[in-house]
Amino acid sequence: MTKLKLSAIPDDRPVKIAIELPAAVHRDLVAYAEVLGRETGQATTDPAKLIAPMLARFMMTDRAFTRARRSTKSG
């Protein structure tokens, strides 16, 4: 079993944002969705639905961002 950074994608009310991705990033996103679908037993996940959890995970694990955000809130 592969240890992916994401788990099952929660169904949450989205905010619509339009972005453009390089073709290579999109291909990787599609491949990631396929692997995630196999790992979680869900139907193949829509690649676009992976972007928000990936960004959230990235920001949550970015220590510099966490420190900067904490100092902004307390100051």
N, C-alpha and C positions, 0 to 999 in steps of 0.2 A: 504494500500500500504506500502510495506517495504521500509525503508530508507537505501539503500545500499551506500557504499562508492564510488562505481564505477557507471558510467553512460554508455551510448552506447559506444562501442569500435570503435575508429576511424580506418579507413583503412589506414595504413601507411606502407611504405617499411621497412620490417624487416631486422635485422641482425641475422644470425643464431647462436645460442648458444645451446649446448647440456647439459642438466642437469639431475640429478637423483633426484626424489622426494620420500619421504617416502610414503608408500601406503595410510596412513591416510590423508596426505596432498593432495594427488591426489583425493581421494574420496571427500574431502571437496571442492576441486577446481571444480570437476564435478557437485557437488550439487550447488555451487555458480553460475556456468554457467547456470544451469537450472533455478534458481530463477531469475537471471539477464535476461535471455531470456523471461521469463514471464513478468517481470516488464517493460522491454523496448519494448515488442512486436516484438522483432527480433526472428528469428529462433534460436534454442538452440545454444548458442555461443560455439565455440571450446574452451575447458578449457585451452589449451596451450596459446590462445590469451589473456587470463586474466592475465598471469604472468607479462608481461611488464607494463600494466597500474597499477597493484597492487604495483609493486616495485616503480614505479614513484610516486604514491600517498603516499606510505610509506616515501620515501625520501623527498617529498615536505612538509610533515607534521612533519618531524623530526627536531625540532628546533635546537638541538645540531649540526646536520649535516649542516643545513643552516648557522649557525654561523661559523662553521669550514670552510665551503666552501667560505663564504664571506671573512673571514680573510686570507685564502690562496690566493684568487684573488687579494686582496688589498695589500698584503705583499709581 
